[in-house]
């Protein structure tokens, strides 16, 4: 698949669209927000919104978004951590 950054509010929010090519074509709107909780602590929130027609939505009952996207999100969080910490 692929993703495209739609908008950036510096230091606060990134909105992007993700496009899956397999096992079926679909798109989703995602966001990541950051909020400073202290000098060395940042709260990161991630969200996704999308629609999936029948019968594809039934496949999601047997699929795990964590398994599908988990490694990529973890890599992204580690990269964000390095950027925020200036490493």
C-alpha positions in Angstrom: 0.0 0.0 0.0 0.9 3.6 0.3 0.2 6.7 2.3 0.0 10.4 1.6 0.4 13.3 4.0 -2.7 15.5 3.7 -1.9 18.2 6.2 0.5 19.1 9.0 -0.1 21.3 12.0 3.4 21.7 13.2 3.9 20.2 16.7 0.3 19.1 17.0 -1.2 17.0 14.3 -0.5 15.1 11.0 -3.3 13.9 8.8 -2.8 11.4 6.1 -4.5 8.9 3.9 -3.5 5.3 3.7 -4.3 3.2 0.6 -4.3 -0.6 0.9 -3.8 -2.6 -2.3 -4.0 -6.1 -0.9 -5.8 -8.2 0.1 -8.3 -5.7 -1.4 -8.2 -2.1 -2.4 -9.4 0.4 0.3 -8.5 3.7 1.8 -8.6 5.2 5.3 -8.1 8.6 6.8 -5.7 8.7 9.7 -4.2 11.2 12.1 -1.5 11.4 14.7 -1.5 14.0 17.4 1.2 15.0 19.8 0.8 16.8 23.1 3.6 17.7 25.4 3.0 16.4 28.9 6.2 17.6 30.4 9.8 18.5 29.5 10.6 14.9 28.5 7.2 13.3 27.9 4.9 13.5 24.9 1.4 11.9 24.5 0.9 10.5 21.0 -2.6 9.6 19.8 -3.4 7.7 16.6 -6.8 7.3 14.9 -8.2 5.9 11.8 -11.5 6.3 10.0 -12.7 4.4 6.9 -15.5 2.5 5.3 -15.5 -1.0 4.0 -18.3 -2.4 1.8 -19.9 -5.8 2.3 -18.5 -8.5 2.1 -15.0 -7.1 2.7 -16.1 -5.8 6.2 -16.8 -9.4 7.2 -13.2 -10.3 6.6 -12.2 -7.9 9.3 -13.9 -10.2 11.8 -11.0 -12.6 11.1 -8.3 -10.1 10.6 -6.2 -8.1 13.1 -5.3 -4.4 12.4 -2.6 -4.8 15.0 -1.0 -7.6 13.0 -1.6 -5.8 9.7 -0.3 -2.3 10.8 1.4 -2.9 14.1 5.0 -3.2 13.0 4.7 -0.1 10.7 3.1 1.9 13.5 5.8 0.8 16.0 8.5 1.9 13.5 6.8 5.2 13.0 6.6 5.8 16.8 10.2 5.0 17.2 11.1 7.4 14.4 8.9 10.1 15.9 10.6 9.5 19.3 14.0 10.1 17.7 12.8 13.3 16.0 11.2 14.7 19.2 14.3 13.9 21.2 16.5 15.4 18.6 18.5 12.2 18.1 
